[in-house]
Amino acid sequence: MSEALGVEVGRVWRAGAKKLPEVGDTLETAKRGVSTSLVDLLSRSSGVGTDVSSRFDELRGLISRALEDSEQAIRDCGTALVWAAEDYELTDQAARDAYEREKQRID
C-alpha cells in the first residue's frame, strides 16, 4: 500500500466528514427559505376568481420534501464515505500517516 492510497482514503474521509455535510447544510437552509419566501404570496388573493394559495402551498410542500430528501441522501452519503475511509485497513505505515495528514488538512 502506498502513501498515495493513504492520501486518497483521507480525501474520501474529508468529502464525507466535511464537504457533503456543507452541501446538506445548504439544502437545509434552502428548505427553510422555501417556506418563508412564499408566506406573503400565500396570504394574498389572486383576484382572478381562483384561490391559488392552496396550489402554491402544495408546490411549497413538494419542493420542501424534495430538498429534505436530498439533504438526507447527501448526509447519508457523507456518513457512508466516512465509514468506508475509517474501515479501510491501512496495512502500510506510510499510507496510514498520509491518511492522517490528509484528514487534518485545512482547505
C-alpha positions as CSV (number, residue, x, y, z in Angstrom):
1,M,0.0,0.0,0.0
2,S,1.4,3.4,-0.9
3,E,1.3,6.8,0.6
4,A,-0.8,7.9,-2.4
5,L,-3.5,5.5,-1.4
6,G,-3.5,6.9,2.1
7,V,-3.9,10.4,0.7
8,E,-6.9,9.2,-1.4
9,V,-8.5,7.5,1.5
10,G,-8.0,10.7,3.5
11,R,-9.8,12.6,0.7
12,V,-12.7,10.2,0.8
13,W,-12.9,10.8,4.6
14,R,-12.8,14.6,4.2
15,A,-15.5,14.5,1.5
16,G,-17.8,12.6,3.8
17,A,-16.9,14.4,7.0
18,K,-16.6,18.0,5.7
19,K,-17.8,18.6,2.2
20,L,-21.0,16.7,2.0
21,P,-22.3,18.0,5.3
22,E,-21.7,21.5,4.0
23,V,-23.9,20.6,1.0
24,G,-26.5,19.2,3.4
25,D,-26.4,22.5,5.4
26,T,-27.1,24.4,2.2
27,L,-30.1,22.3,1.3
28,E,-31.4,22.7,4.9
29,T,-31.1,26.5,4.5
30,A,-32.8,26.4,1.2
31,K,-35.7,24.3,2.6
32,R,-36.3,26.9,5.3
33,G,-36.2,29.6,2.7
34,V,-38.9,28.0,0.6
35,S,-41.4,28.3,3.5
36,T,-40.6,31.9,4.4
37,S,-40.4,33.1,0.8
38,L,-44.0,32.1,0.0
39,V,-45.7,33.5,3.1
40,D,-46.6,36.9,1.6
41,L,-47.6,35.3,-1.7
42,L,-49.9,32.8,0.0
43,S,-51.6,35.4,2.2
44,R,-53.0,37.3,-0.9
45,S,-55.9,36.5,-3.1
46,S,-55.2,36.1,-6.7
47,G,-58.1,38.4,-7.7
48,V,-59.0,36.3,-10.7
49,G,-61.6,34.2,-9.1
50,T,-59.4,31.3,-8.3
51,D,-57.6,30.9,-5.0
52,V,-54.1,29.9,-6.0
53,S,-53.0,29.8,-2.4
54,S,-53.6,26.0,-2.0
55,R,-51.8,25.3,-5.2
56,F,-48.8,27.3,-4.1
57,D,-48.9,25.6,-0.7
58,E,-48.9,22.2,-2.4
59,L,-45.9,23.3,-4.5
60,R,-44.1,24.5,-1.4
61,G,-44.7,21.1,0.2
62,L,-43.3,19.3,-2.8
63,I,-40.2,21.5,-3.0
64,S,-39.6,21.2,0.7
65,R,-39.9,17.4,0.6
66,A,-37.5,17.2,-2.3
67,L,-35.0,19.4,-0.5
68,E,-35.4,17.4,2.7
69,D,-35.0,14.1,0.8
70,S,-31.9,15.4,-1.0
71,E,-30.4,16.7,2.2
72,Q,-30.9,13.4,4.0
73,A,-29.4,11.5,1.0
74,I,-26.3,13.8,0.9
75,R,-25.8,13.4,4.7
76,D,-26.2,9.6,4.4
77,C,-23.6,9.5,1.6
78,G,-21.2,11.5,3.7
79,T,-21.6,9.1,6.6
80,A,-21.0,6.2,4.3
81,L,-17.8,7.8,2.9
82,V,-16.5,8.3,6.5
83,W,-17.3,4.7,7.4
84,A,-15.6,3.4,4.3
85,A,-12.5,5.5,4.9
86,E,-12.3,4.6,8.6
87,D,-13.0,0.9,8.0
88,Y,-10.4,0.7,5.2
89,E,-7.5,-1.3,6.6
90,L,-4.3,0.6,6.0
91,T,-1.5,-2.0,6.2
92,D,1.3,0.3,5.4
93,Q,2.6,2.9,7.9
94,A,3.3,5.4,5.1
95,A,-0.2,5.1,3.8
96,R,-1.6,5.4,7.4
97,D,0.5,8.5,8.0
98,A,-0.6,10.1,4.7
99,Y,-4.3,9.3,5.6
100,E,-4.0,11.0,9.0
101,R,-2.2,14.1,7.4
102,E,-4.9,14.4,4.8
103,K,-7.7,14.2,7.4
104,Q,-6.1,17.0,9.4
105,R,-5.5,19.3,6.3
106,I,-7.4,22.5,6.3
107,D,-8.8,23.6,2.9
